[in-house]
Amino acid sequence: MNPTLFQDLPLSPLLQRGVAAAGYTHPTPIQAAAIPHLLEGRDLLGCAQTGTGKTAAFALPILHRLAETNRPAQPRFPQVLVLSPTRELAAQIGESFQTYGKHLPLRHTVIYGGVGQGAQVQAIAKGVHILVATPGRLQDLVQQRHVRLDRIEIFVLDEADRMLDMGFLPDIRRIVAALPEKRQSLFFSATMPDNIASLAKSLLTNPVRVAVTPVSSTVERIEQRVMHVAHDGKRALLQQLLKDDSLHRVLIFTRTKRRAELVTRELRSLRINADAIHSDKSQGARNHALDGFRTGRTRVLVATDIAARGLDVDDVSHVINYDLPHEPESYVHRIGRTARAGADGVAISFCSPLEKDMLRDVERLIGRSLPAEKSMTVASSVAAVKPPRPRRNERTTPNPNGAPRRRKRRRKQFAGTR
C-alpha cells in the first residue's frame, strides 16, 4: 500500500523538515510508488509525463541514502550523477536538491555548457556528493580529467526520450561506459518506444517498473481549446487575447527560434512585457528571461520546444500554442507547464489551415477532440492591426467611393540643362 503522506515515508527527520518547509504534505503517485523501492537500493524504470513529481521521486531517496552513509565529499569523485538533457532542467534539478536537502550537510553542483567552466571546475575540485550535468559539458570535463566517474554509486538518467531526440545517445553510452558496474541506476522517460526500452534494458538490472499517467494523457485540470485562424491572423488574435487581464502569466510556444523572436518583438511593440528563450540565447540571457518570468516581472515568455520540458514555473495561467508542434507528444509536454501543483490552467492552440493535420495528430494522441472556440474573423483580425503609415512620398486624398486613394507626390520639374 502506497503512503498517503510524506511523513509516512521512512525519510530522515532532517529531510522531512526540508520537504515540509517546501510545502509538500502528500506525495504524488510516482513519488509514493518509487521512493520505497529506491530506499531499498533497487534499480528503477519510471515512465511518467512531465509535471508528475519525478525529480522529488529520485532526489529524496538519494539525499536520504547519502545522509545515512555520511561520507565526506571527495575532490573530483562525486557519489551521485544525474544526467539531464537541457541546461534549464539541470538547474531546476539542482534547485530541488538544494530545497529538500537544506538541513543536510551534503554538497551538490550543476554543470552545463554555454557558460565558462571555471566555477564548475572549482566546485568539483572542492568535492561534491551530487553532480547534476548535461552530457556535453560532462564529457568535456571528464576528458580534461576534472571529474572522475568510477566511484559513482547512484546514476540517474532523466528525460531519456528527450536525450535521444537531441542526439545524445553516443554521449550517454560513453558516459555509462565510465561508470562502475556496481551501482544503482534510475531511468526516467515520458515515453517508452523501442529504442528507449532497449537503452533501459542495457542500463538497468532487474528494475522496478513504475508507470504513472502515460504521455498520451493530459492533466485533468487543464482547460484545452483550439482557435482556428488564418496564418496571417495569429498576431492579431494573440493581441486580442492578451487584452484579458486573466492571462497574467503566459507561456507561448513557437516552432522556430526566428518566430519566437518575431512574436516577442511584436508584443514589446504593443508595450507588453515579453521575453524569449531558445537555444540561440546565451545562458545568461536564458537565466534572465526565466527569472523575469518566475518573479512576474515579465508577463509573457515566448519559447521554442527547448522549454517544453523541465520548465518549472508556478502559476502559469495560460499556455498558448502559437504554432502547433510537428511532434504531437510535444503538445502534451507544452501544456504541462500550466495547472501545476494542483492549480487550474488553460491551454489555447492556434490552428491555421496548414496545421489541420498536426491538430488531428494531437487529438489522436490524447484520445479526444479539442473544443473549438470562436475566434476573430479575418476581417476583424485585419482591423485589429494598426494600419501602416503612408510613405513619405505619398499622400492620401478622398475617394468619391469612400475608400482612401493614394497618389505619389510629383516632384517639381526645374528648367535648365542637366
C-alpha positions in Angstrom: 0.0 0.0 0.0 1.5 3.3 -1.1 1.9 6.0 1.6 -0.6 8.9 1.6 1.6 11.4 3.5 5.3 12.3 3.2 5.6 11.7 7.0 4.6 8.1 6.3 7.8 7.6 4.2 10.9 6.4 6.0 12.9 9.5 5.3 15.3 11.1 7.8 13.9 13.8 10.1 16.1 16.5 8.6 14.9 15.6 5.1 11.3 15.6 6.3 11.9 19.1 7.6 13.1 20.2 4.2 10.1 18.6 2.5 7.7 20.3 5.0 9.4 23.7 4.5 8.8 23.3 0.8 5.1 23.0 1.5 4.7 19.3 0.5 2.5 17.0 2.5 1.2 14.4 0.1 3.4 12.5 -2.3 2.4 12.3 -6.0 1.7 8.8 -7.4 5.1 8.3 -8.8 6.7 9.5 -5.6 4.6 7.2 -3.5 5.4 4.3 -5.8 9.1 4.9 -6.4 10.6 6.2 -3.1 10.2 3.0 -1.0 11.9 0.9 -3.7 14.7 3.4 -4.2 15.4 3.5 -0.5 15.9 -0.3 -0.7 18.6 0.3 -3.4 16.6 -1.1 -6.4 17.1 -0.1 -10.0 14.0 1.7 -11.3 12.4 2.2 -14.7 10.0 5.2 -14.5 7.5 6.2 -17.2 5.8 9.4 -16.3 4.9 12.6 -18.0 6.3 16.0 -17.1 4.9 17.6 -14.0 4.2 14.4 -12.1 6.9 15.0 -9.5 9.7 12.8 -10.9 12.5 15.0 -9.5 11.4 14.5 -5.9 10.9 10.8 -6.6 14.6 10.3 -7.1 16.0 13.3 -5.2 14.5 12.4 -1.8 15.8 8.8 -1.6 19.2 9.9 -2.9 19.5 12.5 -0.2 18.4 10.1 2.5 20.9 7.4 1.4 23.8 9.9 1.3 22.8 11.3 4.8 22.8 7.7 6.1 26.3 6.8 4.8 27.6 10.3 5.8 30.8 10.0 3.9 32.7 13.2 3.1 32.7 14.5 -0.5 35.9 13.7 -2.3 37.5 16.1 -4.8 36.7 15.1 -8.4 34.9 12.0 -7.3 31.1 12.6 -7.0 29.0 9.8 -5.5 25.8 10.6 -7.5 25.4 11.6 -11.2 22.2 13.0 -12.5 22.2 13.4 -16.3 19.7 15.9 -17.8 19.1 16.9 -21.4 18.9 20.7 -21.0 20.5 23.5 -19.0 17.2 24.7 -17.6 16.2 21.2 -16.4 19.6 20.6 -14.9 19.4 23.9 -13.0 16.0 23.1 -11.7 17.1 19.6 -10.5 19.9 21.3 -8.7 17.5 23.7 -7.0 15.4 20.7 -5.9 18.4 19.1 -4.2 19.1 22.4 -2.5 15.5 22.8 -1.3 14.9 19.3 0.0 18.4 18.9 1.5 18.8 22.4 3.0 19.2 20.8 6.5 21.7 18.1 5.4 25.5 18.5 5.3 25.6 17.5 1.6 27.1 19.4 -1.3 26.0 19.4 -5.0 26.8 21.3 -8.1 25.3 21.7 -11.6 27.4 21.8 -14.7 26.3 22.7 -18.3 27.6 24.3 -21.4 27.0 27.9 -22.6 28.9 29.4 -19.7 32.6 29.4 -18.5 33.7 26.2 -16.9 35.9 27.8 -14.2 33.4 28.0 -11.4 32.2 24.5 -12.2 35.7 23.0 -12.1 36.4 24.8 -8.8 33.2 23.3 -7.2 34.1 19.8 -8.3 37.7 20.2 -7.1 36.4 21.1 -3.6 34.3 17.9 -3.6 30.6 17.3 -4.2 28.3 14.5 -3.3 25.9 15.1 -6.1 26.7 16.1 -9.7 23.9 17.3 -12.0 25.1 17.6 -15.6 24.2 17.9 -19.2 26.0 15.3 -21.4 28.2 17.7 -23.5 29.8 19.6 -20.6 30.2 16.5 -18.6 32.1 14.8 -21.5 34.4 17.9 -21.7 35.3 17.9 -18.0 35.8 14.1 -18.0 38.2 14.4 -20.9 40.0 17.2 -19.1 40.2 15.0 -16.0 38.4 17.5 -13.9 35.9 14.9 -12.9 36.0 11.1 -12.4 33.0 8.8 -12.7 34.4 5.5 -11.5 33.1 6.0 -7.9 29.5 6.8 -8.8 27.1 4.9 -6.6 23.8 6.2 -8.0 23.2 7.1 -11.6 20.0 8.9 -12.8 19.1 9.3 -16.5 16.3 11.8 -16.6 14.1 12.6 -19.7 15.7 9.8 -21.6 13.4 10.2 -24.6 14.3 13.9 -24.9 18.0 12.9 -24.7 17.7 10.7 -27.7 15.6 13.3 -29.6 18.5 15.7 -29.1 21.1 13.2 -30.4 22.8 12.4 -27.1 22.8 8.6 -27.4 26.6 8.4 -28.2 27.4 10.7 -25.3 25.2 8.6 -23.0 26.9 5.4 -24.0 30.4 6.9 -23.4 29.4 8.2 -20.0 27.8 4.9 -18.9 31.0 3.1 -20.0 32.9 5.2 -17.5 30.6 4.3 -14.6 31.3 1.3 -12.2 29.3 -1.8 -13.0 28.1 -2.0 -9.4 25.7 0.9 -8.9 22.1 1.8 -8.5 20.6 3.1 -11.8 17.4 5.1 -12.2 15.9 5.6 -15.7 13.0 8.1 -16.3 11.3 8.8 -19.6 7.9 10.2 -20.6 7.6 7.8 -23.5 8.8 4.2 -24.0 9.4 3.5 -27.7 11.6 0.5 -28.7 14.8 2.5 -28.7 14.2 3.8 -25.2 13.2 0.4 -23.9 16.4 -1.1 -25.4 18.6 1.6 -23.8 16.9 1.0 -20.4 17.5 -2.7 -20.7 21.2 -2.1 -21.2 21.4 0.2 -18.2 19.2 -1.5 -15.5 19.4 -4.7 -13.5 16.1 -6.3 -12.5 14.4 -2.9 -12.2 11.2 -2.0 -10.5 8.8 -0.6 -13.1 6.7 2.4 -12.3 4.3 3.8 -14.9 2.2 6.9 -13.9 0.0 8.9 -16.2 1.0 7.9 -19.8 2.2 10.6 -22.1 -1.0 10.5 -24.2 -3.0 11.8 -21.3 -3.1 15.4 -20.2 -3.6 17.0 -16.8 -7.3 17.0 -16.0 -7.2 20.5 -14.6 -6.1 22.0 -17.9 -8.9 23.5 -19.9 -7.9 22.9 -23.5 -9.3 24.5 -26.6 -8.4 25.4 -30.2 -8.9 28.6 -32.2 -9.0 28.3 -36.0 -7.4 31.3 -37.6 -5.7 32.3 -40.8 -1.9 32.0 -40.7 -1.5 35.8 -41.0 -4.2 36.4 -38.4 -2.3 34.9 -35.5 -0.6 38.1 -34.4 -3.9 40.0 -34.2 -5.6 37.1 -32.4 -2.8 37.0 -29.8 -3.1 40.7 -29.3 -6.8 40.3 -28.7 -6.4 37.5 -26.2 -3.7 39.4 -24.2 -6.2 42.3 -23.6 -7.7 39.9 -21.0 -6.0 40.5 -17.6 -6.8 36.9 -16.5 -3.9 35.9 -18.8 -1.5 37.1 -16.2 1.4 34.7 -16.7 1.5 33.3 -20.3 3.9 30.9 -21.9 3.8 31.0 -25.7 5.3 28.2 -27.9 6.5 28.7 -31.5 8.1 26.2 -33.8 11.2 28.1 -34.6 13.7 30.5 -32.9 13.0 33.1 -35.6 9.3 33.0 -34.9 9.9 33.3 -31.1 12.0 36.5 -31.7 9.4 37.9 -34.1 6.5 37.3 -31.7 8.5 38.8 -28.8 9.3 42.0 -30.8 5.7 42.4 -31.8 4.5 42.0 -28.2 7.0 44.6 -27.0 5.9 47.0 -29.6 2.5 46.7 -28.0 4.0 47.5 -24.6 3.5 44.0 -23.3 6.3 42.8 -21.1 7.7 39.8 -23.1 10.9 37.9 -23.4 12.1 34.9 -25.5 14.0 31.7 -24.6 15.6 29.4 -27.2 18.9 27.7 -28.0 20.5 30.7 -29.7 20.3 32.7 -26.5 23.3 32.8 -24.2 22.9 31.1 -20.8 22.9 34.5 -19.1 20.1 35.7 -21.3 18.1 32.5 -20.7 18.5 32.7 -17.0 17.4 36.4 -17.1 14.3 35.5 -19.1 13.3 32.7 -16.8 14.0 34.8 -13.7 11.8 37.6 -15.0 9.0 35.2 -15.8 9.2 33.5 -12.4 9.1 36.7 -10.5 6.3 38.2 -12.5 8.4 41.0 -14.0 7.7 39.5 -17.4 4.1 38.7 -18.2 4.8 36.6 -21.4 7.6 34.2 -22.2 7.9 33.1 -25.8 9.7 29.8 -26.2 10.6 27.0 -28.6 10.3 23.4 -27.5 13.5 23.7 -25.6 11.3 24.9 -22.7 8.5 22.3 -23.2 10.1 20.0 -20.6 11.8 20.9 -17.4 10.5 24.5 -17.2 9.0 24.5 -13.7 7.3 27.9 -13.0 4.5 28.2 -10.6 1.2 29.9 -11.5 1.4 29.8 -15.3 -2.1 30.8 -16.1 -2.1 30.1 -19.8 -0.1 28.2 -22.4 -0.6 29.3 -26.0 0.5 27.2 -28.9 1.1 30.0 -31.4 2.3 27.2 -33.7 1.2 23.6 -33.3 4.2 21.2 -32.9 5.3 18.8 -35.6 5.6 16.0 -32.9 2.2 15.5 -31.2 4.0 14.4 -27.9 5.4 17.9 -27.7 1.8 19.2 -27.2 1.4 17.3 -24.0 4.8 18.5 -22.7 4.0 22.1 -23.6 0.6 22.3 -21.9 2.0 20.5 -18.9 3.7 23.8 -18.0 0.3 25.0 -16.6 -2.0 23.5 -14.0 0.9 22.5 -11.8 0.8 21.8 -8.1 -2.9 21.3 -8.1 -3.7 24.7 -9.8 -6.0 25.2 -12.8 -4.7 26.2 -16.2 -5.8 26.9 -19.7 -4.1 25.8 -23.0 -5.1 27.5 -26.2 -3.9 26.3 -29.6 -3.9 28.5 -32.8 -4.6 26.3 -35.8 -4.2 27.7 -39.3 -5.4 25.8 -42.4 -1.9 24.5 -42.9 -1.8 23.0 -39.4 -5.0 20.9 -39.5 -3.1 17.6 -40.0 -1.0 18.5 -36.9 -4.2 19.1 -34.9 -5.5 15.7 -35.9 -2.3 14.1 -34.8 -2.6 15.8 -31.4 -6.2 14.8 -31.0 -5.4 11.2 -32.0 -2.7 11.1 -29.3 -4.7 12.5 -26.4 -7.8 10.5 -27.5 -10.3 13.3 -27.9 -11.2 16.3 -30.0 -10.2 19.8 -28.7 -13.3 22.0 -28.5 -13.1 24.9 -31.0 -13.6 28.4 -29.7 -15.0 31.0 -32.0 -12.2 33.4 -32.9 -11.9 36.6 -34.8 -12.8 36.6 -38.4 -10.2 37.5 -41.0 -11.8 40.9 -41.3 -11.7 41.6 -37.6 -8.2 40.3 -37.4 -7.0 42.7 -40.0 -8.9 45.6 -38.4 -7.2 44.8 -35.1 -3.8 45.5 -36.6 -2.8 49.2 -36.8 -2.6 50.2 -40.5 0.8 51.2 -41.8 1.6 54.8 -42.1 1.8 56.2 -45.6 5.2 56.5 -47.2 6.9 59.9 -47.0 6.5 60.5 -50.7 2.8 59.6 -50.7 -0.3 61.4 -49.5 -3.9 60.3 -49.1 -6.8 62.0 -50.9 -10.5 61.4 -50.5 -12.2 58.9 -52.9 -15.7 59.5 -54.0 -16.5 55.9 -53.4 -15.5 56.1 -49.8 -12.1 54.2 -49.9 -8.9 56.1 -49.4 -6.9 56.9 -52.5 -3.1 57.3 -52.5 -1.1 59.1 -55.1 2.5 59.8 -55.4 3.5 63.4 -54.9 5.1 64.6 -58.1 8.4 66.2 -57.9 8.7 69.8 -59.2 10.4 69.9 -62.6 13.1 72.5 -62.8 14.1 74.1 -66.1 17.6 74.0 -67.3 20.1 71.6 -68.6 21.5 68.6 -66.8 
